[in-house]
């Protein structure tokens, strides 16, 4: 397990977000990215989670009072599967892309095909 402070991990998430192409980032709508230490108790090895309504499923009624979608990146499960800081940075980048893809309506099967699982 890699030792990394919460601030260092948040920096890795921020850096991963900075690597998202600008035109793609501009199309993200009403979504917040958060870092939590632990994954939900029912899935403790989860690295990230998208909660919301994908852009592909939104209609005109969606915007009325909609809370932001949430992408949560889980620190402790990520640190637990990595052996180096470089692995953490790489895993965070993959997880961020994976969860953003869900925001755009791309499912897990397609992400596996594309190598972003």
C-alpha positions in Angstrom: 0.0 0.0 0.0 1.2 3.4 -0.9 1.3 6.2 1.7 -0.2 9.4 0.3 -1.8 12.2 2.2 -5.3 13.3 1.3 -3.9 16.6 -0.2 -1.5 14.7 -2.4 -4.2 12.4 -3.6 -6.5 15.3 -4.3 -3.6 16.8 -6.3 -3.5 13.6 -8.4 -7.2 13.8 -9.1 -6.8 17.5 -10.0 -4.0 16.7 -12.3 -6.0 13.9 -14.0 -8.9 16.4 -14.5 -6.4 18.8 -16.1 -5.5 16.1 -18.6 -9.1 15.9 -19.9 -9.1 17.6 -23.4 -10.6 21.1 -23.2 -13.4 20.5 -25.7 -14.5 17.4 -23.7 -14.3 19.2 -20.3 -16.4 22.1 -21.7 -19.2 19.6 -22.5 -19.4 18.3 -19.0 -22.5 19.7 -17.5 -23.6 20.0 -13.8 -21.1 17.6 -12.4 -18.8 17.8 -9.4 -15.8 15.6 -8.7 -15.1 14.7 -5.1 -12.5 12.7 -3.2 -13.6 10.4 -0.3 -11.3 8.3 1.8 -13.3 5.1 1.8 -15.6 3.4 -0.7 -19.2 2.4 0.4 -19.3 -0.5 2.8 -21.1 -2.7 0.3 -18.3 -2.3 -2.2 -15.1 -1.5 -0.3 -12.8 -2.1 -3.2 -14.5 0.5 -5.5 -12.1 3.1 -6.9 -14.7 5.5 -8.3 -18.4 6.1 -8.7 -20.5 8.2 -11.0 -23.9 9.1 -9.5 -26.3 11.1 -11.7 -28.1 11.3 -15.0 -25.8 10.8 -18.0 -25.9 13.5 -20.6 -27.4 11.0 -23.1 -30.4 10.5 -20.8 -31.3 14.1 -19.9 -34.4 15.7 -21.3 -35.9 19.2 -21.0 -37.5 18.3 -17.6 -34.2 17.1 -16.2 -32.8 20.6 -15.5 -35.7 21.7 -13.2 -34.1 21.6 -9.8 -31.5 19.0 -10.7 -28.6 18.6 -8.2 -25.2 18.2 -9.7 -24.0 14.8 -10.8 -21.3 13.4 -8.6 -18.1 11.7 -9.5 -16.4 10.3 -6.4 -12.8 9.0 -6.4 -12.0 6.8 -3.4 -8.5 7.3 -1.9 -7.9 4.2 0.4 -9.0 1.5 -2.1 -6.8 3.2 -4.8 -3.8 3.3 -2.4 -4.4 -0.3 -1.4 -4.0 -1.7 -4.9 -0.9 0.4 -5.9 2.7 -0.2 -5.0 4.2 3.2 -6.1 3.1 6.8 -6.4 3.4 6.5 -10.1 0.8 3.6 -10.1 -1.5 5.8 -8.0 -1.3 8.6 -10.5 -1.9 6.3 -13.4 -4.8 4.5 -11.6 -6.4 7.9 -10.6 -6.2 9.0 -14.2 -7.9 5.9 -15.5 -10.6 6.1 -12.8 -11.3 9.7 -13.5 -11.6 9.0 -17.3 -13.8 6.0 -16.5 -16.2 8.0 -14.4 -16.4 10.9 -16.8 -17.2 8.5 -19.5 -20.2 7.4 -17.4 -21.3 11.1 -17.3 -21.3 11.0 -21.1 -23.4 7.8 -21.2 -20.7 5.2 -21.9 -21.3 2.0 -20.0 -18.9 -0.4 -18.4 -18.9 -2.9 -21.3 -17.9 -0.3 -23.8 -15.2 1.0 -21.4 -13.8 -2.5 -21.1 -13.6 -2.7 -24.9 -11.8 0.6 -25.0 -9.3 -0.3 -22.2 -10.6 2.1 -19.6 -12.0 -0.4 -17.1 
